[in-house]
């Protein structure tokens, strides 16, 4: 979980040391490094403590404790924690389900560039959870995340451009997004791509390959982040 806010006077070395312990799989040692910083108000440490409680790593697994720490971190401005708070509100995990609060937190994180939050917020718009059903907004958020290399968003966007869920069919766009998603193993993107390719003209295929070749590296793929709604 990348760094966010660190209150004045706190030594970031403890947070860094905790990460090194975590990377080696010594979750109990990571917890001991992060807990004092988290209790002192370090937003990154709070987010990591939330992760440990959510996954049961080095501590007894507790969604309620995970949510409590994520919320503190989110309120202090940690973007990934904001997504996780939104996702946990959306799933009713560690807190009573509340789609309105979920959408609010997801939008906070999404507008600051968190791709998982963009994906989750798109799902909310597509399903009318906490916000009005708005497929145009869903496509917008999937598209923003897709351009940043978020494979699940690319796969979903490609699926929509196959003419699903009320989105107008666009074979070239479907080809591009499903190809990008499939190139790094997102779901059944390549299976969904096959019938689209069969429907495309030679000219459409040439245009699709030109668009595919033009994408900057970010759209080619990023590693997955944490919880989704």
C-alpha positions as CSV (number, residue, x, y, z in Angstrom):
1,X,0.0,0.0,0.0
2,X,1.8,3.2,-1.1
3,X,2.6,6.0,1.3
4,X,0.2,8.9,1.9
5,X,0.3,11.2,4.9
6,X,2.8,11.2,7.7
7,X,2.2,13.6,10.6
8,X,5.0,16.0,11.5
9,X,7.5,14.6,13.9
10,X,6.9,10.9,13.1
11,X,9.9,8.9,11.9
12,X,9.0,7.2,8.7
13,X,11.7,4.6,9.3
14,X,9.3,2.5,11.4
15,X,6.8,2.3,8.6
16,X,9.6,1.4,6.1
17,X,10.9,-1.3,8.5
18,X,7.4,-2.7,8.8
19,X,7.1,-3.0,5.1
20,X,10.4,-4.9,4.9
21,X,9.1,-7.3,7.5
22,X,5.8,-7.7,5.7
23,X,7.6,-8.3,2.4
24,X,9.5,-11.1,4.0
25,X,6.3,-12.6,5.4
26,X,7.1,-11.7,9.1
27,X,3.6,-10.2,9.7
28,X,3.9,-10.1,13.5
29,X,7.1,-8.1,13.3
30,X,5.5,-5.8,10.8
31,X,2.6,-5.3,13.1
32,X,4.9,-4.3,16.0
33,X,6.6,-1.7,13.7
34,X,3.4,-0.2,12.4
35,X,1.2,-0.2,15.5
36,X,2.9,2.7,17.4
37,X,3.0,4.8,14.3
38,X,-0.6,4.0,13.5
39,X,-1.7,4.9,17.1
40,X,0.3,8.2,16.7
41,X,-1.7,9.1,13.6
42,X,0.4,7.9,10.7
43,X,-2.1,7.3,7.9
44,X,0.1,4.8,6.0
45,X,0.7,2.7,9.1
46,X,-3.0,2.8,9.9
47,X,-3.8,1.5,6.4
48,X,-1.2,-1.3,6.8
49,X,-2.7,-2.3,10.2
50,X,-6.1,-2.4,8.5
51,X,-4.6,-4.7,5.9
52,X,-3.2,-7.1,8.5
53,X,-6.5,-7.3,10.3
54,X,-8.4,-7.8,7.1
55,X,-6.2,-10.7,6.0
56,X,-5.5,-12.1,9.4
57,X,-1.7,-11.6,9.0
58,X,0.1,-11.5,12.3
59,X,-3.1,-10.8,14.1
60,X,-6.5,-12.4,14.6
61,X,-8.5,-11.7,11.5
62,X,-11.2,-9.0,12.1
63,X,-13.1,-7.1,9.4
64,X,-14.4,-4.7,12.1
65,X,-10.8,-3.9,13.2
66,X,-9.7,-3.6,9.5
67,X,-12.5,-1.2,8.8
68,X,-11.7,0.9,11.9
69,X,-8.1,1.3,10.9
70,X,-9.0,1.9,7.2
71,X,-11.5,4.6,8.2
72,X,-8.9,6.5,10.3
73,X,-6.4,6.3,7.4
74,X,-9.0,7.3,4.9
75,X,-10.1,10.3,6.9
76,X,-6.5,11.4,7.1
77,X,-6.3,11.3,3.3
78,X,-4.9,7.8,2.4
79,X,-6.4,7.2,-1.1
80,X,-6.1,3.4,-1.0
81,X,-7.7,3.3,2.4
82,X,-10.5,5.4,1.0
83,X,-11.2,2.8,-1.6
84,X,-11.1,0.0,0.9
85,X,-13.6,1.9,3.2
86,X,-15.9,2.3,0.2
87,X,-15.5,-1.3,-0.7
88,X,-16.2,-2.5,2.8
89,X,-19.3,-0.3,3.1
90,X,-20.4,-1.7,-0.2
91,X,-19.9,-5.3,0.9
92,X,-21.1,-4.8,4.5
93,X,-17.8,-6.2,5.6
94,X,-16.8,-5.0,9.1
95,X,-19.6,-2.4,9.0
96,X,-23.3,-2.3,8.1
97,X,-23.7,-2.1,4.4
98,X,-24.3,1.5,3.3
99,X,-24.2,2.1,-0.5
100,X,-24.5,5.9,-0.1
101,X,-21.4,6.0,2.1
102,X,-19.7,3.5,-0.2
103,X,-20.2,5.6,-3.3
104,X,-19.0,8.7,-1.5
105,X,-15.7,7.1,-0.4
106,X,-15.2,5.5,-3.7
107,X,-15.6,8.8,-5.5
108,X,-13.1,10.5,-3.2
109,X,-10.5,7.9,-4.1
110,X,-11.4,7.7,-7.8
111,X,-11.2,11.4,-8.4
112,X,-7.7,11.3,-6.9
113,X,-6.6,8.6,-9.3
114,X,-7.1,5.2,-7.6
115,X,-7.9,2.7,-10.3
116,X,-9.6,0.2,-8.1
117,X,-11.9,2.9,-6.8
118,X,-12.7,3.9,-10.4
119,X,-13.6,0.3,-11.2
120,X,-15.8,0.0,-8.0
121,X,-17.5,3.3,-8.7
122,X,-18.2,2.3,-12.3
123,X,-19.9,-0.9,-10.9
124,X,-22.0,1.3,-8.6
125,X,-23.1,3.5,-11.5
126,X,-23.9,0.5,-13.6
127,X,-26.0,-1.1,-10.9
128,X,-27.5,2.0,-9.3
129,X,-25.9,1.4,-5.9
130,X,-25.8,4.6,-3.9
131,X,-26.1,6.6,-7.1
132,X,-28.5,6.7,-10.0
133,X,-28.1,4.1,-12.8
134,X,-25.9,5.8,-15.3
135,X,-24.1,3.6,-17.9
136,X,-22.5,6.7,-19.4
137,X,-20.8,7.4,-16.1
138,X,-19.9,3.8,-15.7
139,X,-18.2,3.7,-19.1
140,X,-16.4,7.0,-18.2
141,X,-14.9,5.5,-15.0
142,X,-14.1,2.2,-16.6
143,X,-12.4,4.1,-19.4
144,X,-10.3,6.3,-17.0
145,X,-9.1,3.2,-15.2
146,X,-8.5,1.3,-18.4
147,X,-6.2,4.1,-19.7
148,X,-4.2,3.7,-16.5
149,X,-3.7,0.0,-17.1
150,X,-6.3,-1.5,-14.8
151,X,-6.9,-4.9,-16.3
152,X,-10.4,-5.6,-14.8
153,X,-11.7,-2.3,-16.1
154,X,-10.2,-3.0,-19.5
155,X,-12.0,-6.4,-19.6
156,X,-15.3,-4.9,-18.4
157,X,-15.1,-2.1,-20.9
158,X,-14.4,-4.5,-23.8
159,X,-17.3,-6.6,-22.7
160,X,-19.6,-3.5,-22.8
161,X,-18.4,-2.5,-26.2
162,X,-19.5,-5.9,-27.5
163,X,-23.0,-4.4,-27.2
164,X,-23.8,-5.4,-23.7
165,X,-25.8,-3.7,-20.9
166,X,-27.2,-1.0,-23.2
167,X,-23.8,0.2,-24.5
168,X,-23.7,0.6,-28.3
169,X,-21.5,-2.0,-30.0
170,X,-18.1,-0.8,-31.1
171,X,-16.1,-3.6,-32.4
172,X,-12.8,-1.7,-32.7
173,X,-13.0,-0.5,-29.0
174,X,-14.1,-4.0,-27.9
175,X,-11.1,-5.5,-29.7
176,X,-8.6,-3.0,-28.2
177,X,-9.8,-3.3,-24.6
178,X,-10.2,-7.0,-24.6
179,X,-6.8,-7.5,-26.2
180,X,-5.1,-5.3,-23.6
181,X,-6.9,-7.1,-20.8
182,X,-6.2,-10.5,-22.2
183,X,-2.5,-9.8,-22.7
184,X,-2.1,-9.9,-18.9
185,X,-4.6,-12.6,-18.1
186,X,-7.7,-10.7,-17.1
187,X,-10.6,-13.2,-16.8
188,X,-12.0,-14.6,-20.0
189,X,-11.1,-11.5,-22.1
190,X,-9.6,-13.5,-24.9
191,X,-12.6,-15.8,-25.1
192,X,-14.9,-12.8,-25.4
193,X,-12.6,-11.4,-28.1
194,X,-12.9,-14.3,-30.5
195,X,-16.5,-13.7,-31.7
196,X,-15.8,-9.9,-32.1
197,X,-12.8,-10.7,-34.4
198,X,-15.0,-12.9,-36.5
199,X,-17.4,-10.0,-37.0
200,X,-14.8,-7.4,-38.0
201,X,-14.0,-6.3,-41.5
202,X,-10.4,-6.1,-42.7
203,X,-10.5,-2.3,-42.3
204,X,-11.8,-2.6,-38.8
205,X,-9.0,-5.0,-37.8
206,X,-6.4,-2.7,-39.3
207,X,-7.9,0.3,-37.4
208,X,-8.0,-1.7,-34.2
209,X,-4.4,-2.8,-34.5
210,X,-3.3,0.8,-35.0
211,X,-5.1,1.9,-31.9
212,X,-3.7,-1.0,-29.9
213,X,-0.2,-0.1,-31.0
214,X,-0.6,3.5,-30.0
215,X,-1.3,2.9,-26.3
216,X,1.3,4.2,-23.9
217,X,2.8,1.7,-21.4
218,X,0.4,2.5,-18.6
219,X,-2.5,1.1,-20.5
220,X,-0.7,-2.2,-21.0
221,X,-1.2,-3.3,-17.4
222,X,-0.8,-2.6,-13.7
223,X,-0.8,-4.9,-10.8
224,X,-4.0,-5.5,-9.0
225,X,-4.9,-3.5,-5.9
226,X,-6.9,-4.4,-2.9
227,X,-10.6,-4.9,-2.1
228,X,-13.3,-4.3,-4.7
229,X,-17.0,-3.8,-4.2
